[in-house]
Amino acid sequence: MEIFHLTKTFPAEEKFDLVSQLRRSSRSVPSNIIEAWRRRRYPKNFISKLNDSETEADETIYWLDVAYDCKYITKKTSVRLKEQYDHIIAMLVKMINNPENWKR
């Protein structure tokens, strides 16, 4: 939600470009995690959706770099959000590497 609110401050000309991409990728992270969770009984499906989430998190980091380069966000905000996404990616990798721990 933070990225959604943050992108409200971006210039109007970015509405269909950077804003759209950043919102889409950031929203895809949790939605893919939810899908993975529902498929946790099937390790290959579980891992696949977690991989999708990891990819979207990495894409979000890229779009945050673009937002910073365009001066739409501060260095402090960029670093903080990217650190949060790095943490999310680390957790996803741990889940991907140990899918048996998540079976119920």
C-alpha positions in Angstrom: 0.0 0.0 0.0 2.9 2.3 0.6 3.9 2.2 -3.0 0.4 2.9 -4.1 0.2 6.0 -1.9 3.7 7.0 -2.9 3.0 6.8 -6.6 0.0 9.2 -6.2 2.7 12.0 -5.9 4.3 11.1 -9.3 3.7 13.4 -12.3 0.5 12.8 -14.2 2.5 11.9 -17.4 3.8 8.8 -15.5 0.3 7.5 -14.8 0.3 4.9 -17.6 4.0 4.1 -17.5 6.0 4.1 -14.3 3.1 4.3 -11.9 1.3 1.5 -13.6 4.4 -0.7 -13.7 5.4 -0.1 -10.1 1.9 -0.6 -8.8 1.4 -3.8 -10.8 4.7 -5.4 -9.8 4.3 -4.5 -6.2 0.8 -5.9 -6.0 1.8 -9.1 -7.8 4.2 -10.0 -5.0 1.6 -10.7 -2.3 -1.0 -12.1 -4.8 1.5 -14.7 -6.0 2.4 -15.6 -2.4 -1.3 -16.2 -1.7 -1.6 -18.4 -4.8 1.5 -20.3 -3.7 0.1 -20.8 -0.3 -3.1 -22.4 -1.7 -0.9 -24.7 -3.8 1.5 -25.7 -1.1 0.4 -29.3 -1.2 1.9 -29.5 -4.7 5.6 -28.6 -4.4 6.2 -27.8 -8.0 3.2 -25.5 -8.2 4.2 -23.9 -4.8 7.7 -23.2 -6.0 6.5 -21.9 -9.3 4.3 -19.3 -7.8 6.9 -18.3 -5.2 9.3 -17.9 -8.1 6.8 -15.6 -9.8 6.6 -13.6 -6.6 10.4 -13.3 -6.3 10.5 -12.1 -9.9 7.9 -9.4 -9.3 9.7 -8.3 -6.1 12.9 -7.9 -8.1 11.0 -6.0 -10.8 9.6 -3.7 -8.2 13.2 -3.0 -7.1 14.0 -2.0 -10.6 11.1 0.4 -10.9 12.1 1.9 -7.6 15.5 2.6 -9.1 13.8 4.3 -12.1 11.6 6.4 -9.7 14.7 7.5 -7.8 16.6 8.2 -11.0 13.7 10.4 -12.2 13.8 12.2 -8.8 10.2 11.1 -7.9 11.4 9.5 -4.6 14.2 10.4 -2.2 17.3 8.3 -1.7 16.2 7.5 1.8 12.8 6.2 0.5 14.4 4.2 -2.3 16.9 2.6 0.1 14.3 1.7 2.7 11.8 0.2 0.2 14.5 -1.7 -1.6 15.7 -3.1 1.7 12.2 -4.3 2.4 12.0 -6.0 -1.0 15.4 -7.6 -0.5 14.1 -9.0 2.8 11.0 -10.3 1.1 13.1 -11.9 -1.6 15.3 -13.6 1.0 12.2 -15.1 2.7 10.9 -16.3 -0.7 14.2 -18.0 -1.5 14.1 -19.7 1.8 10.6 -21.0 1.1 11.6 -22.1 -2.4 14.6 -24.0 -1.1 12.6 -25.7 1.6 9.1 -26.3 0.2 8.6 -29.3 2.4 8.5 -27.1 5.5 5.3 -25.4 4.2 3.3 -28.5 3.5 0.4 -29.1 5.9 
